[in-house]
Amino acid sequence: MPVEALCSQTEAYWFYFGWSRVYERMQKFFTSNEMREAGLDLAEIHEPDLRVLDVGAGTGTLSMQVQERVEAQNLTLIDQSPHMLQQAQAKPALAKASFVLADAHELPFDDDQFDRVVSSGVVYYFPDPVRALREQLRVTKRGGVVLAMGSLQPKPAFVRFFANIFNRFPTEKQYVQWFVDAGFSDVHYKYISNPWNASQYALAIVGTKGDESPQPPRATPPVTTVVSRLRGLFYLPLALARFGVGMAAFAIIGPLQVLNAYKGMRRLEAEQAEAIR
Ligand SMILES: C[S@@+](CC[C@H](N)C(=O)[O-])C[C@H]1O[C@@H](n2cnc3c(N)ncnc32)[C@H](O)[C@@H]1O
């Protein structure tokens, strides 16, 4: 059974407590603007007055690209990590955007508020992706579109083994099922990749809040009882062990990814220099 260590809100919170310090410097080895542009095109974000919500916005990487397509005051960023969100808030281009510190499983917005809800590299952190997507459906206006961009199961078995210890890496089928189960219509996807490595691709998937889509009720936080508190206490040593194993797996696959990306970038540079000659 995969450990999927970060596929838990608390563990993801503590991971980003540390990772936020180097996130901006390391991100270019994992994803690229080109990849995100392809996803934003799929969600048809072409008019400046669209109201857009960026879920799990982190340091604002995706929002920086969204604000080139819509007015920054129409953009809302939400994340559960204050350490990530603070860095987005410091970006002058996002000065007119709104920032919300909250859990994506309970969006603090009324129904039918946004024309587009977008996320990149986020949906597989959710302990309950369908519940989180249902919340995104709820706050989307009818006719609006929800976009999620995310990694897929790595192909090499060795990498896949460690990746599944670190976090959840869904298949195309799982992504589609999550969107369908949440109530979206017209669910479709395309593959997106970094310019320096087309063979390592991710997924951009969209769903529409169509006329036939349900209007989900607002999600409510789970009630805390004595039993749930006790369960939490019992869970603590397990959670610590799971987190430790997940971090060990990341210490193996993280540098591998950086090396792979670095080689791809050098190769691309050499090809471009050759083409100019
Ligand atoms: C890989 S980062 C992606 C950040 C940004 N979207 C980007 O493309 O650079 C994942 C983000 O999801 C956030 N996140 C994870 N679980 C969350 C939850 N339950 N609610 C809100 N944000 C969450 C993390 O705090 C982190 O900032």
Ligand as a Chemical Component Dictionary entry (heavy atoms), coordinates in Angstrom:
data_LIG
# 
_chem_comp.id                   LIG 
_chem_comp.type                 NON-POLYMER 
_chem_comp.pdbx_formal_charge   0 
_chem_comp.three_letter_code    LIG 
# 
loop_
_chem_comp_atom.comp_id 
_chem_comp_atom.atom_id 
_chem_comp_atom.alt_atom_id 
_chem_comp_atom.type_symbol 
_chem_comp_atom.charge 
_chem_comp_atom.model_Cartn_x 
_chem_comp_atom.model_Cartn_y 
_chem_comp_atom.model_Cartn_z 
_chem_comp_atom.pdbx_ordinal 
LIG C1  C1  C 0  3.304  22.420 -4.782 1  
LIG S1  S1  S 1  2.637  23.808 -3.931 2  
LIG C2  C2  C 0  1.926  24.642 -5.353 3  
LIG C3  C3  C 0  1.897  26.116 -5.193 4  
LIG C4  C4  C 0  1.449  26.879 -6.438 5  
LIG N1  N1  N 0  0.116  26.496 -6.852 6  
LIG C5  C5  C 0  2.437  26.696 -7.575 7  
LIG O1  O1  O 0  2.038  26.247 -8.657 8  
LIG O2  O2  O -1 3.609  26.992 -7.374 9  
LIG C6  C6  C 0  1.211  23.151 -3.090 10 
LIG C7  C7  C 0  0.464  24.177 -2.254 11 
LIG O3  O3  O 0  -0.776 23.604 -1.833 12 
LIG C8  C8  C 0  -1.036 24.066 -0.524 13 
LIG N2  N2  N 0  -2.008 23.168 0.134  14 
LIG C9  C9  C 0  -1.860 21.861 0.411  15 
LIG N3  N3  N 0  -2.947 21.388 1.034  16 
LIG C10 C10 C 0  -3.812 22.432 1.156  17 
LIG C11 C11 C 0  -5.120 22.581 1.725  18 
LIG N4  N4  N 0  -5.760 21.557 2.289  19 
LIG N5  N5  N 0  -5.705 23.798 1.663  20 
LIG C12 C12 C 0  -5.073 24.856 1.090  21 
LIG N6  N6  N 0  -3.841 24.770 0.559  22 
LIG C13 C13 C 0  -3.218 23.575 0.572  23 
LIG C14 C14 C 0  0.339  24.047 0.129  24 
LIG O4  O4  O 0  0.369  24.830 1.317  25 
LIG C15 C15 C 0  1.211  24.586 -0.992 26 
LIG O5  O5  O 0  1.341  25.975 -0.945 27 
# 
loop_
_chem_comp_bond.comp_id 
_chem_comp_bond.atom_id_1 
_chem_comp_bond.atom_id_2 
_chem_comp_bond.value_order 
_chem_comp_bond.pdbx_ordinal 
LIG C1  S1  SING 1  
LIG S1  C2  SING 2  
LIG S1  C6  SING 3  
LIG C2  C3  SING 4  
LIG C3  C4  SING 5  
LIG C4  N1  SING 6  
LIG C4  C5  SING 7  
LIG C5  O1  DOUB 8  
LIG C5  O2  SING 9  
LIG C6  C7  SING 10 
LIG C7  O3  SING 11 
LIG C7  C15 SING 12 
LIG O3  C8  SING 13 
LIG C8  N2  SING 14 
LIG C8  C14 SING 15 
LIG N2  C9  SING 16 
LIG N2  C13 SING 17 
LIG C9  N3  DOUB 18 
LIG N3  C10 SING 19 
LIG C10 C11 SING 20 
LIG C10 C13 DOUB 21 
LIG C11 N4  SING 22 
LIG C11 N5  DOUB 23 
LIG N5  C12 SING 24 
LIG C12 N6  DOUB 25 
LIG N6  C13 SING 26 
LIG C14 O4  SING 27 
LIG C14 C15 SING 28 
LIG C15 O5  SING 29 
# 
